[in-house]
Amino acid sequence: MKLSKLVDRISGEGAEAWDIHVKAQRAADEGKDVIVLSVGDPDFPTPSPIIDRAVTCLKGGDTHYASVPGRDTLRQTIARDFEQRTGVKTERDNVFVFAGTQNALFSTSLILLDHGDEVIALEPMYVSYEACLQIGGATLIPVAQPADNGFRPDINLIKAAVTKRTRAIVITTPNNPTGVVMTREELSAIATLAIEHDLWVISDEVYTDVIFDGEHISIASLPGMAERTVTVNSLSKSHAMTGWRSGWSIAPKSLSQHYDNLALCMLYGLPGFIQEAAIHALTDQRDASLDMRDIYKRRRDLVCHELAKAKHLPVLKPQAAMYVMVDVRHYFENGTEFSRVLFDATGVSVLDAGAFGKSAYGWVRISFTLSDESLTEACRRIVSFLDTLA
Ligand SMILES: Cc1ncc(COP(=O)(O)O)c(C=O)c1O
């Protein structure tokens, strides 16, 4: 039977990199001695007051259709929070509630990008961008953030990629997988380009609350940018709430009606009890988020310290997020092969960073979403494995 052309647009190249993760997760579920460092799901439980709030709402009957754009209180809470952090005047109608950053990005892509349009995204980039940005028929133009530049954006490369068809630039700060936090200068250069060519900027800021070094700047806060920027974010990483699918977009009010039309036929509102839990997370559970960030910082330092014991293994110390990038080119040409051999020899699963873009070929991404003990043991296994290769 014939299928739609969409099925091709959503089948990205990155899928193979996940094979090791799937294998490792299966082995972990069977109780085997494996250490899974190939996924970015926080190991912390969602703070219990947030869970309690959801349970109370469920028991109280908050189980019916909820407001499609999101409840006023939640939208106002998100708006206030964003305004306080960025100084950008933000009101309820700038905020639309979605099922995670992923869903906000998907919806934004459908609303802003058409067949024939080009959308620039800086790679390494989150694996699902490829399908998400091309879902409506636009063409993704990946622009390198080169490894020898510490995976930082290079404005000349971005400029060179702009054509008459370019409609938007997608940035991720902090970045997954590199942990790079963009500076004001870097963001200003992108903003200038966006204004000059009348482009949208879509800014994925899902790791905002997991920064160790550097300052988070939302590109929307730069002059002339709020009216052309869509900022997407969620509680997934900040509050260990990946499974709750609680996210949003912050955008010019003119997009609100279009989001509404799309959400009416796609999502029909996030469950009310999740929205109430999200309000609680954003108002009363900020400290929980800060505590998690401090633990991630300690783990980042631990992993970098332990991996420094290996010979010929350059490690990029991340400014943010929950991953360490490691250059394995001394041992293997590509990260997929390294990950496969490492897993078979040691039971430690890491992810081929090449799945995030060409700039990261020959690198792997190691998540620090496990306890200090597990991370120390994983690093010990990696270092002694590399010793045997040497
Ligand atoms: C850069 C980036 N964007 C979006 C997402 C998806 O986040 P959410 O759970 O909010 O959909 C992730 C998840 O790892 C991510 O790393």
The ligand as an SDF file (V2000), in Angstrom:
LIG
                    3D

 16 16  0  0  0  0  0  0  0  0999 V2000
   18.6230   19.8590   22.6720 C   0  0  0  0  0  0  0  0  0  0  0  0
   17.3810   19.1150   23.0290 C   0  0  0  0  0  0  0  0  0  0  0  0
   16.2050   19.5940   22.6190 N   0  0  0  0  0  0  0  0  0  0  0  0
   15.0620   18.9660   22.9270 C   0  0  0  0  0  0  0  0  0  0  0  0
   15.0540   17.8040   23.6490 C   0  0  0  0  0  0  0  0  0  0  0  0
   13.7360   17.1620   23.9670 C   0  0  0  0  0  0  0  0  0  0  0  0
   13.3140   17.6600   25.1910 O   0  0  0  0  0  0  0  0  0  0  0  0
   11.8270   17.4320   25.7370 P   0  0  0  0  0  0  0  0  0  0  0  0
   11.8930   16.2840   26.6770 O   0  0  0  0  0  0  0  0  0  0  0  0
   11.5150   18.7080   26.4390 O   0  0  0  0  0  0  0  0  0  0  0  0
   10.9520   17.1900   24.5820 O   0  0  0  0  0  0  0  0  0  0  0  0
   16.2550   17.2590   24.1000 C   0  0  0  0  0  0  0  0  0  0  0  0
   16.2830   15.9990   24.8520 C   0  0  0  0  0  0  0  0  0  0  0  0
   17.2920   15.4140   25.1440 O   0  0  0  0  0  0  0  0  0  0  0  0
   17.4590   17.9250   23.7730 C   0  0  0  0  0  0  0  0  0  0  0  0
   18.6410   17.4480   24.1570 O   0  0  0  0  0  0  0  0  0  0  0  0
  1  2  1  0
  2  3  1  0
  2 15  2  0
  3  4  2  0
  4  5  1  0
  5  6  1  0
  5 12  2  0
  6  7  1  0
  7  8  1  0
  8  9  2  0
  8 10  1  0
  8 11  1  0
 12 13  1  0
 12 15  1  0
 13 14  2  0
 15 16  1  0
M  END
$$$$
